[in-house]
Amino acid sequence: MTKIALFAGGDLDMLTTDADIFVGVDAGSLFLLKHGLPLDLAIGDFDSVTEEEFEQIRQLASEMIQAPSEKDDTDLELALKIVFQRYPQADVQVFGALGGRIDHLLSNLFLASEPTIAPFMEQIELVGQENWIAFRPAGQHLIAPKEDMTYISFMPADGSRLGIENAKYPLKEENFFFKKCYSSNEFLEGDIRITLDTGYVVIIYSKDRN
């Protein structure tokens, strides 16, 4: 399984060297270069970098794809589409997607609503020091705990009916209520089991800031 580390242009608070391919999205390309990691592919409109920085990216990237500033996709959406076109079986960890501009953050939380990205939602994780995001489609899933993460929250797509078992706060037929985000749940022993009738669910692991 190809492991891809994709560095976006938001708040980059984590660094990994455990990947087969390193992708920089816009200013995320500079983060890779700064830390001496490969820049196998640079993607974006690069409107958030200076001319000097752009030239540095152009010269040092193994491959560069420059998109127009006026486009239907965000830079991250475009990067994910290109990555999965090339590597449909890849596991992709996205860094720098959980901070910065709130409109970008919201776009990233709803990545699974993009039809071209939706088939790959289970292969995408958005990774940060205090938050870790995963996506799951309709069906039954076992959700394992993550080391150092205290809480788990679930944000189902509009109209989706969620069930939660083996958690501190279960959600079953007898106590079901609709909520946009079922937040601050916790693991007991073992995995949490969730069921979802339609759409998809955003899974948010989190911990308090030190």
C-alpha positions, 0 to 999 in steps of 0.5 A: 500500500502506497503511503502518501504524506500531503502537506497543505498550507494551513497550520503545520504542527506535525512532521512525518518522514514515514511516507513513500511519496511527499506532496506539497500543496501550495505553501505546504511545499515550502514546509517540506523543503525547509525540513529537508524532505523530498518534494515529489509533487507540488500542486496548487495555484501558489498565490500564497507564496512570493515570487522567490518562493515560487521559483524555489519550489519550481526548481526543487520539486520533482514535479510541479502542477500549477493551477489557475487561481480561479477554479472550482476546487480548493488546492487541497481538493485538487491535490487529492483528486490528482493523487487518487487518479495516480494512486487509487489504492494509496493511504493519504495523511494530510498535514496542515489542514486543520488550522488557518482560515476557517473557510479552508477548515470547513472545506476540509471537514466536508471533503467526503461530500465531493463526489470525486473524492468520496470513493476514497474517503476511508483512505484519507486522514487529516492529522494534527497534534490535537485533532485527527480526522477520519471519514467513513461511509454508510454501513457498520464500522469499528472505530479504534482508539488512538494513542494520546487522543482523549475524545471522539466526536461524530459529525454525520452528513445531513439526514444520516442516522447514526448509532454508537455502541460501546462508548461512554455515551451510546446512541441507540434507538431508545435514546436517539436524538438528532444532532449536527455533531455528537461531540466529546464522547469517549472510549471504554474498553476496545473499539467503538461500533458505529452504524450509519444508514446513509451518507457519511460521517466525519470522525474527530479524535481530539485532546485538550491543548497543553 
